[in-house]
């Protein structure tokens, strides 16, 4: 069964350099890529390596981007504080799927990065924006990926899991192992928490791995997707 390779990575506001991202991309060769904390210095790698891309560069390295090896349609997902991106894959260009696939890429606000009552309100609004998209979209095959700033114990993750399956968790269980932790408080330290996720509905993750990305405090997450309908 043919699969589509997706990679998601937090670039730590330029901590992961263009060279380090290029090295991982040439090793993994993803079909579709989602990045968070994108800077102008790294953006040319995505433009050069992928013929289709949608990049948002924001001050202080808060940009987000998506890129694909084949045609997709792009949309913005309006959310409080920081919008997400939506890429829709059509089966004419992505014959691995028998119907359209909607890939949403987000970075939820850090829950400990500001005043608790403010960040809680913003994160709740971001999750609600994702849920509204689910309610209004007719696409049955869905992927939500990115830095959710939430472990499986956090409310944001548990609420999103009402709508999605944990693709990485299920792939790891099938392989007889636990999902990799993806984030460390220090770049060179051991990864302590799993906060980078790929949640799915109508598609299935058949393999998943987490790879070092030099300069970032996150591991890059790479999964292979197949149709599940």
ROVOSE-694355 format. One line per 5 residues: their letters; for each residue x, y, z of C-alpha. Coordinates in nm, 3 decimals. Example, Ala and Ser with C-alpha at 12.3 -4.5 7.8 and 13.67 -1.06 7.14 Angstrom:
AS	1.230 -0.450 0.780 ~ 1.367 -0.106 0.714
This chain:
XXXXX	0.000 0.000 0.000 ~ 0.142 0.338 -0.101 ~ 0.190 0.594 0.173 ~ 0.245 0.968 0.205 ~ 0.527 1.091 0.428
XXXXX	0.457 1.389 0.654 ~ 0.704 1.569 0.876 ~ 0.635 1.830 1.143 ~ 0.906 2.025 1.323 ~ 0.943 2.317 1.561
XXXXX	1.250 2.514 1.448 ~ 1.304 2.708 1.773 ~ 1.294 3.054 1.619 ~ 1.604 3.001 1.409 ~ 1.781 2.769 1.652
XXXXX	1.748 2.502 1.386 ~ 1.942 2.652 1.098 ~ 1.872 2.625 0.729 ~ 2.157 2.375 0.701 ~ 2.025 2.149 0.977
XXXXX	1.675 2.149 0.830 ~ 1.812 2.075 0.484 ~ 2.008 1.779 0.621 ~ 1.695 1.624 0.773 ~ 1.485 1.689 0.463
XXXXX	1.737 1.520 0.235 ~ 1.747 1.222 0.470 ~ 1.370 1.187 0.518 ~ 1.232 1.322 0.188 ~ 0.884 1.411 0.316
XXXXX	0.594 1.465 0.077 ~ 0.444 1.732 0.299 ~ 0.605 1.940 0.571 ~ 0.474 2.156 0.853 ~ 0.706 2.384 1.051
XXXXX	0.657 2.607 1.350 ~ 0.868 2.899 1.477 ~ 0.980 2.967 1.122 ~ 1.225 3.252 1.052 ~ 1.315 3.434 0.733
XXXXX	1.662 3.277 0.738 ~ 1.520 2.924 0.712 ~ 1.230 2.993 0.473 ~ 1.444 2.970 0.154 ~ 1.506 2.600 0.222
XXXXX	1.133 2.531 0.202 ~ 1.099 2.741 -0.113 ~ 1.391 2.564 -0.279 ~ 1.304 2.208 -0.179 ~ 0.928 2.213 -0.235
XXXXX	0.748 2.346 -0.543 ~ 0.435 2.418 -0.340 ~ 0.455 2.615 -0.016 ~ 0.273 2.862 0.203 ~ 0.493 3.048 0.453
XXXXX	0.414 3.310 0.715 ~ 0.710 3.498 0.859 ~ 0.631 3.685 1.180 ~ 0.839 3.893 1.422 ~ 1.042 3.712 1.688
XXXXX	1.041 3.384 1.500 ~ 0.673 3.305 1.547 ~ 0.613 3.214 1.183 ~ 0.453 2.896 1.055 ~ 0.476 2.725 0.720
XXXXX	0.370 2.428 0.512 ~ 0.525 2.285 0.199 ~ 0.439 1.998 -0.035 ~ 0.597 1.805 -0.319 ~ 0.270 1.798 -0.514
XXXXX	-0.017 2.045 -0.564 ~ -0.240 2.128 -0.268 ~ -0.486 2.406 -0.196 ~ -0.401 2.638 0.093 ~ -0.621 2.811 0.349
XXXXX	-0.564 3.000 0.670 ~ -0.723 2.865 0.986 ~ -0.807 3.174 1.194 ~ -0.727 3.121 1.560 ~ -0.667 3.352 1.857
XXXXX	-0.311 3.484 1.882 ~ -0.169 3.268 1.601 ~ -0.349 3.127 1.297 ~ -0.298 2.776 1.166 ~ -0.268 2.653 0.809
XXXXX	-0.479 2.408 0.612 ~ -0.360 2.210 0.310 ~ -0.612 2.003 0.116 ~ -0.477 1.709 -0.083 ~ -0.690 1.596 -0.376
XXXXX	-0.674 1.232 -0.495 ~ -0.595 1.342 -0.851 ~ -0.256 1.463 -0.728 ~ -0.234 1.231 -0.427 ~ -0.357 0.890 -0.554
XXXXX	-0.259 0.725 -0.227 ~ -0.600 0.847 -0.104 ~ -0.941 0.779 -0.254 ~ -1.080 1.111 -0.131 ~ -0.957 1.455 -0.024
XXXXX	-0.734 1.481 0.283 ~ -0.730 1.794 0.497 ~ -0.402 1.858 0.679 ~ -0.417 2.122 0.952 ~ -0.089 2.250 1.094
XXXXX	-0.089 2.448 1.419 ~ 0.121 2.561 1.710 ~ -0.085 2.613 2.023 ~ 0.018 2.884 2.265 ~ 0.265 2.781 2.532
XXXXX	0.057 2.720 2.848 ~ 0.334 2.846 3.079 ~ 0.457 3.135 2.867 ~ 0.244 3.411 3.014 ~ -0.027 3.492 3.264
XXXXX	-0.220 3.169 3.337 ~ -0.568 3.318 3.290 ~ -0.463 3.471 2.956 ~ -0.293 3.164 2.810 ~ -0.577 2.939 2.923
XXXXX	-0.830 3.159 2.743 ~ -0.618 3.175 2.427 ~ -0.557 2.800 2.417 ~ -0.926 2.728 2.468 ~ -1.007 2.961 2.180
XXXXX	-0.750 2.791 1.958 ~ -0.894 2.446 2.026 ~ -1.246 2.579 1.961 ~ -1.129 2.718 1.626 ~ -1.006 2.372 1.527
XXXXX	-1.335 2.220 1.635 ~ -1.530 2.476 1.431 ~ -1.327 2.376 1.127 ~ -1.422 2.013 1.185 ~ -1.789 2.106 1.208
XXXXX	-1.790 2.306 0.886 ~ -1.561 2.094 0.666 ~ -1.709 1.815 0.457 ~ -1.371 1.641 0.422 ~ -1.374 1.300 0.591
XXXXX	-0.997 1.236 0.595 ~ -0.821 1.464 0.837 ~ -0.479 1.521 0.987 ~ -0.391 1.765 1.266 ~ -0.019 1.809 1.320
XXXXX	0.227 2.035 1.492 ~ 0.347 2.156 1.829 ~ 0.037 2.138 2.048 ~ 0.232 2.238 2.361 ~ 0.033 1.966 2.535
XXXXX	0.118 1.617 2.653 ~ -0.150 1.345 2.635 ~ -0.242 1.442 2.993 ~ -0.329 1.803 2.910 ~ -0.687 1.923 2.850
XXXXX	-0.616 2.058 2.499 ~ -0.491 1.718 2.381 ~ -0.776 1.528 2.547 ~ -1.036 1.760 2.394 ~ -0.890 1.721 2.044
XXXXX	-0.880 1.345 2.090 ~ -1.260 1.350 2.095 ~ -1.236 1.412 1.721 ~ -0.911 1.243 1.622 ~ -0.706 0.933 1.689
XXXXX	-0.349 0.963 1.811 ~ -0.171 0.847 1.495 ~ 0.175 0.839 1.651 ~ 0.056 0.659 1.962 ~ -0.128 0.393 1.766
XXXXX	0.164 0.336 1.527 ~ 0.403 0.302 1.820 ~ 0.172 0.056 1.996 ~ 0.151 -0.151 1.678 ~ 0.531 -0.157 1.669
XXXXX	0.542 -0.268 2.033 ~ 0.695 0.048 2.177 ~ 0.605 0.378 2.337 ~ 0.588 0.702 2.140 ~ 0.904 0.910 2.160
XXXXX	0.917 1.216 2.381 ~ 0.983 1.516 2.161 ~ 1.073 1.822 2.371 ~ 1.349 1.915 2.614 ~ 1.386 2.229 2.829
XXXXX	1.748 2.242 2.708 ~ 1.845 2.188 2.344 ~ 2.106 1.924 2.423 ~ 1.921 1.768 2.715 ~ 1.710 1.452 2.717
XXXXX	1.360 1.484 2.574 ~ 1.113 1.485 2.862 ~ 0.766 1.547 2.715 ~ 0.569 1.442 2.405 ~ 0.408 1.764 2.286
XXXXX	0.449 1.731 1.906 ~ 0.160 1.529 1.765 ~ -0.006 1.392 1.454 ~ -0.378 1.328 1.516 ~ -0.579 1.160 1.241
XXXXX	-0.928 1.066 1.128 ~ -1.009 0.865 0.816 ~ -0.639 0.800 0.752 ~ -0.392 0.580 0.936 ~ -0.033 0.622 1.049
XXXXX	0.160 0.305 0.962 ~ 0.500 0.418 1.090 ~ 0.631 0.700 1.305 ~ 0.970 0.816 1.423 ~ 1.123 1.118 1.594
XXXXX	1.457 1.249 1.469 ~ 1.706 1.502 1.608 ~ 1.700 1.842 1.443 ~ 2.024 2.020 1.527 ~ 1.966 2.349 1.707
XXXXX	1.606 2.282 1.811 ~ 1.469 2.182 2.150 ~ 1.215 1.962 1.965 ~ 1.262 1.643 1.771 ~ 1.126 1.635 1.418
XXXXX	0.832 1.394 1.390 ~ 0.801 1.189 1.070 ~ 0.504 0.966 0.988 ~ 0.381 0.762 0.692 ~ 0.008 0.793 0.615
XXXX	-0.227 0.560 0.430 ~ -0.596 0.573 0.348 ~ -0.816 0.415 0.613 ~ -1.147 0.417 0.423
